[in-house]
């Protein structure tokens, strides 16, 4: 590999390294190299920030079987470069970010493939302040994995790192999440159904809700390493809908595997997505004069109705590329405090440095408690444009410009929408998929258009 860090990226995607566990790049061998490379880069960053004899790195994970293998390999790599490891076990991704800050560690590493099936896993990194790494730092780590430049760095004797297991990480995170809910308020009298997806929040989210006074009904909280996200969690909203029907709860909460996102379900059994959650939260923040610059950050995938809702209340929506990292980058650059994605990945920077499913849910439970309004009524603040979405598996990710017939049909569709809608076509950063979104005023028409474009894509590059 070239010595330049600006060459083509080999293993990092839009959210760290991700793939099938035990197949490159998500193998024990590469995890060990990533541990060594990350320890080296973080040691340099630590030295530039403060004088310290040792670098300390937190490692957390979700509930996947392969987490054990990768955790040990990463830890071995980190310690072989002379850095110390703090092992915190299964904890939501935002919990790892918080514990990294709480323990004043120099970095945090999360082992998770988020909403993907258990066969997959991933490795993502946080800086000492709990924010995700920028592209430049990821490129440095990746370069060291492939270049062999640090092969000769072999601390010996007392300079080798050590690992310590942190037993109170869960309790620390529970207390942290509760801080995002007003001290004088409780959830007494509220029945909450929650689907934790057999994932990283299987202990933390129910505990947080109970300690705030809610009556809690929990589903899918018996992880066995193989059942994370399986027919449950936020990628299977029908499960929280079933739970709501059975329990007659006031509100339903559904997490993905690492609990950095959330979808809600109202008392009528209807799913409340990230756009609706953002609309409710943003209008509440505007009312209280707490939405920085009256601006909400959302991606290009969010419904156009969100812009209209904010405009009607003297607010605005700032759009970014798809991916929570781009949402956070925009929030940091312009000092904004609320943003997120339609998928339920929301960032409330007043409380957290990354997406946090339970903290996001608590913002809506607070509004419900303070206003006395059910979620079905609160979500009416957002009037959505109909959307047609298609997620298609592909055998290769050809550049879109190499698909002229597809691009021609996309352009014709955009012209037909005549300014009252839009077409988005992009490849997934984490899966072998292409994602199509058409938005317009006529639901039947845009669904027909989506089927036509999807059929052409299938013929060209479909799996």
N, C-alpha and C positions, 0 to 999 in steps of 0.2 A: 504493500500500500504506500502511496505517496506520503511524504512527510507533511504535506499540507493538511490542515484540518478542514479545508474547504472542499475537499473532494466529495464524491458521492457517498451518501450515508449507507452503511451496510446493515446495521441492526436496529437503530433507533427509529421508531415510527412517531406518530403524532402524540403518543402517550407512553413514552419509554420503549422498552423492548418487550415484544409480545409474540406468542406463537404456541405451537403444540409443545407441551412439556416433554423433555428428553429428546427433542429433535432440535437441531440448530435453528435459531440461536439460543433457545431456552433450554440449554443443557447444563449439567453440573460443571463441565469443563469451561464453558463460556462464562458461567456465573462466577467461577473462581477468578477468571481473568478480569471480569467486570469489577469484582470486589477489589482486586489489586489496583486496577486502573483508577477506580473511584477513590480509593484511599489515597492514592498519590495526588490526584487533582485536588481533593478536599484538603489534604495536608498543606498544599501550596496556598489554597484560598485562606486557610486558617492562619498560616504564617503571615499573610498579607494583612489580616484583620486584627490579630493579636499575638502576643508572644505566648507560646504554649509548647510544652514539651511533647504532648501527645494529642493525636486527633481521635475523636470519639464519634462513632456512627451508630445510629439506632437502626435496627432491622425489625420490621413488623410484617405480618402476612394476613391473608384471608384463610379460609378453611379447606383449601384444595390439598389433596393428597401429596402432590408434587412439591408443596411448600416446604416439607421437611427436607427433601433433597436439596432444593435450591438455597434454603436458609443456611444449611451447613456449608455448602460450597462457597456462598458469598462470604460468610463469616470467616472461613479459612483464608480466602483471598485477602480480605481486609486485614486480618491479623498478621498475615505473612509480610505485609508492608509496614508493620509496626503500629497500626492503629488499633484502638480498642473498640469492642462491639458491645452494644446494649441490646439484648434480645427481649422483645416485649410480647411475642406470641401473637395470636389472632386479635386484631383490632381494626376497626374501619380505617381506610386510607386517611381521612382527616384526623383521626386519632394519632396516627403515626406522625403526621405533620405537627400536631400539637405537642406530643411527647418530645419530639426533637427540640422544640422551643423550650418546653418546660424543664427538660434535663440539661439545657444549655449545651446540647451536642453540636457537632460541627456539620452534620448531615443526617438525613434519614433515608432509608430504602424500604420500599413496599413491594412485597411479592403478591401480585394479584393480576388477574386478567379481567377484573371488573365484572361485566355482564356476560362474558363468554362462558361456554360450557367447561366442566371441570377438567377436561383433557388439556385445556390451554392454561398457560400461566404467563406472567409478565413481571418485569422488573422496572420500577420507576423510582426516581430520586427526588429528594427535597433538599434545599439549601438549609443552612443553620437557622434561617428565619421562617422556615415552614413553607416557602414558596417553591414551586417547581423550577427545575433548571432551565436556563435559556439554551437556545440551539448551539451557541458557541461552546458552552461548557460540556454539553452532551457530545459535541464533535471531538473535543479534547479527549474525553474518556474513550470514545470509540476508536480514535486514532491510536491510543496506547494499547487497546486490546489487540489490535492487528499489527502494530509496528514492532513489537518486541523491545522497545526502548527502555522499559523498566525491568527487563529480565535480570539485570545485574544487581538490582536493589534487593538485597536479602539480609534484613536485620537478623542478628543472632542473639542468643542468650536473653538477657532482660529487656532487650529492645523489641522482641516479638510482642505483638498485641495480645490482649486477653479478652475473654467474653464474660459478661455478667448478665444474669437473667433479672429483669426488673419485675417484681411481683405486683406492684401497685399501679401499673400502667392503666388498667381498666378503670380503677377507682378515680385516678387523676382525670381521665377523659370524661367520665360521667359527671364529675363536678364542673369541668370546663364547659360541657354542653349545657348544663343547667344554668350557667351564668348568662346564656343568651336569652333567657326567659326572665321577665321582670320579677324582682324579689318579692314584691307584695302580692303577686298573683299566683293562683294555684289552678290545677285542672280538675278539682273536685267536682263530681257530678257529671264528668265527661267520660263516655265509654269509647275507648280507642281500640280498634282492631289493627294488628300489625303483622305483616308478612316479611320476615327477615331473610327469606330466600336461602336459608341454611348457610348463610354467609357470615362475614366478619362482625356484623352487628347483632348476632344472635343473643348475646348477653347484654350489650351496652344499651341499645335503644329501649327494650322493655324496662330495664332498670331505671333509665332516665325518666320515662313517662310515669312509672309507678311512684318514684320519689317526688314527682311534681303533683301527685295526687290523683292521677287518672285511674280509672278501672281499665285494665289492659287485658285483651285477649290476643294471644300470640300463636302464630302458625309458622311452620317450617323453621323451627329453632332446634333441630337435632342434627347438626352437620356430621357427616361420616367421612368426609374427604371426597366423596363421589357425587353428592346430591346438591351441591351449590348451584343455584340458578335452574335446577331441573324442574321444569313445569311450575315454577314459583318465582317470586321476586318481581321486580319492576318490568322485566321483559315479558312477563306472563300476567298482565293485569287482571285477567279473568279469575285468577286465584284470590286476589283481594276483593273482587266483586262477589265471589262465592262466599267468602268469609263475612262480608258485610250483610249479605242476605240472611245468613244463618244466625248472626249474632245481634242484628238490629243495632249495630254500633252507631255512634254519632259521626265518626270519621274513620277512614281507613288509611293506613300508611304502608307503602311497599318500597323496599330497598332493593338495590342490585347487590351483587356479591361482595363488593368492598364498601358499600353504604356511603359512597360519596354522592349518590343521587337519590331522589325520592319521587314517587308518584303518589298522589292522594286519591281517595275515593269518597264521594259525598254520601250523605245519609240515604240517598235514593239509589245508590249503587252505580253511579256514573263516575267514570275515571276523570280525574282532574290533572291535566298534564303540566309540564314545566311552564308553558306560556301563560296558562291561567294562574299558576302559582305566582309567577313573576308579576302579573298584572295586579293581583290582590295585594301583594307585598309592596309593589312600587307605589300604588295609589295610597296605601296606608302610610308609607314613608313620606310621600308628598304632603298628606294631610297634617302630619306631625312635624313638617319642615325638616325632615332628616334624610331626604334623598339628595345626595350631593349633586349640585348643579342641575337638579331636577332631571337627571339623565339616568336611564336604565341601559345596561349593556346587554345585547343579545346577538346571536349569530344570524347569518343569512337564512337559516332554516326556520327561524321563528315566524309565526303567522303575522301577516301584514296588519291584521286587526290590532295587534299590540301597539303599533305606531299610532293608529287612530285613537286608541284608548288613552295613551299617554298625552297626545296632542290636546285632547279634550279637557285635560286637567293641567294644562300649561307645562307638560313635560315632553321629553323626547326620547327616542330610542337610538342608541349608537350601535351600528352593526359591525360584526367582525366575521372572519372566516370561521368555519366549523371547528370546534375543539375548545375545551375549557381553558387550555393554556392561552389561547388567543383572547378569550374573554378576560382572563386575569391580567394579561399584558396590557390590554386597553384600559382596564380599571386602574392599574398601577400608574400607567403613563399619564392619565388625566385625573388621577386621585378621585375615582368614583367608588361607590360603596355597595351597589347592588347590581348583579348581572347573572346571566345563566343561559341555559339551553332548553329547547323544547323537550329534550329527553329527561328533564328533571334534575339536571346537574346545575345547581345554583350556588353562587358565591355571595355571602354576606360578609363583606370585609370588615365590618364593625366588630365581628366576632371571630372570623376564621380566615385563614390564608388560602384555602382551597375549597372545593365543593364539599358540602357536609349535609348528608341526607337528613339527619335528625335535627340539626340546627335549622335547616330550611323548613322542616315540618313544624317546628316550634314557633316559627314566625307566623304561620297561618293559624295555628292553634291559639296563639295570643290574640290575633284579630277576632277569631270566633268568640273567644272568652270575653274580650272587651266590648264587642258590639252586640253579643247575644244572638248573632245571625248564624244560621246553618251554612255549611260550605256551599250547598246548592244555590243559595241566594248570593253569596259573595262572588262566586265565579261568573255571575251574569255581567260583571263589569267589563268582561272581554267578549266582544262580538267578533267571532272568527270568520275569516274567508274560508270557503271550502278548500281542502287540500287533497291531492292525489299523490301518494307516495309509493314508490316501487324500489325494493332492495333486491338486486339481482346478483347471484353468484357468477363470477367470471373466471375463465381459465387463464386469462392474462390481463394485465392492466396497460393496454395500449394507450399511448397519448391520445387525448380526445381529437386532436387535429388529424390523427391518422384514421379517424372514423368520419369521413366527409358526409356520407349519407345520413348518419345519425345527427351530425351538427346541422345539416340542411333542414332536417325535420324539426329539430329544436327551434331553429330560427323561424320557420314557418309557423310553428305553434305560438311563439312569442308575438309574432305579428297578428295572429288571429285573436290573441288576448287583448290587443289594442290598448295597452297601458293599464288595463284593469286586472293585472295579475303578473305572474312571472314563472320562469322555468329555471330550475337549478339541476345541474348534472355534475356529479363528482364521484371520485373513488373513495371508498372507506380507507382511513389511515391505519386501521387495525385488523381488517378482515378482507378476504378476496371477493369484495363486493363493489358494485357501482350503485350509487343512490340517485334516484330521480325524484324530484319534487315539482309538482305543478300546482299553482295557486291561482284561483280565479273565482268569479262570482257564480258560475254555473257548475255545480258538482258533477252532473252527468256528462257534461261536455269535457271537463278536464280529465275525468276518469277514462273516457274514450281516447283522448289524446295521450294519456299516460300509457295505456295499453298499446297504442300504435308505436310509440317510441320504444317501449320495453321490448316489444316483439322484434324490432329492428336490432336492438342491442343484443338480444338473445341470439339472433341469427349470426351476428358478427363475432361476438366474443363470449357468448354464454357458455357456462360449464356443461 
